[in-house]
Amino acid sequence: MAPLLTLEVHEALRAAARAGKTQLECSLDLGRSLTTVALSEAGWSSQGERYAFLENCKDHTIYYRNDGAFQPVARFTTALVKLVPTSYGPPTFEIDGIKMLPTAQISPYADAERKVDLIKPRGKVILDTCGGLGYFAAWCLQRQAKQIISFEKNPDVIWLRSINPWSPATGGGLTLTNADIVEEIGALLENSIDAVLHDPPRFGIAGELYSLVFYEQLARVLKKKGGLFHYTGTPNKLTSGRDVPAEVAKRLQRAGFATTFNGDGVLALKK
């Protein structure tokens, strides 16, 4: 895989070169592995390729090699979609500056592990409604789910996945469709899904993914006693003026689920 750079790694490379070191062990894949890099005053080399130090390396940015130069892992089509480093290794991503995964107290990858374990995926057919970087799907694969049916509406997010070494490859039970789950869920068969992972953008951006109509569709495709984890976040009721988790729980109950609050979301079971 082509090297990925962050400000932290780039500064470590430059500091080691200035100190006269000829080698440095570091990660060029956002913490997935370590590699030994050769150093010189002008730059560094890895796997037979030579790279110059960047003239301008910014924080809050991941750089990838494109057209012979390091460029930010970011795209602007209808919104600015950007892969963002974290102190944990696995990155998060932003859409127009809005962070899409929790990172304040836990790695987004470890956070996904906890949530996936709530629905006990082993041997199950899992619906992953809003695939994002694919961390839910990655853990479903590791937990030996039978099949993961994943949807992601934004093609630029799917492009981020192609560069992010922590995102899973499709195949081996994982299918990823570039489509809106709101439009596609009607084509899924009734009682065909064992469990659902629902990690929508915040309510103000994608209210349709919090609607009773959509929850009724989730209930339709889920088997009886099928589990659902619904990420809601924990918006401040004093500033937002609403209790989103409570609203979600009430609508899920109307759609035929038993619900409990769990961390930053709602855990539900189809009755």
Secondary structure, DSSP 8 states (H G I E B T S, - for coil): ---EE-HHHHHHHHHHHHTT-SEEEE-SSTTS--EEEEE-SSEEEETTEEEE--S---TT--EEEETTEEEESEEESSSEEEEE--TTSS-EEEETTEE-S--SSS-HHHHHHHHHHHT--BT-EEEESS-TTSHHHHHHHHTTBSEEEEE-S-HHHHHHHHH-TTS--SBTTEEEE-S-HHHHGGGS-TT-EEEEEE----TTT-GGGGSHHHHHHHHHHEEEEEEEEEE-----HHHHSS-HHHHHHHHHHHTTEEEEEETTEEEEEE-
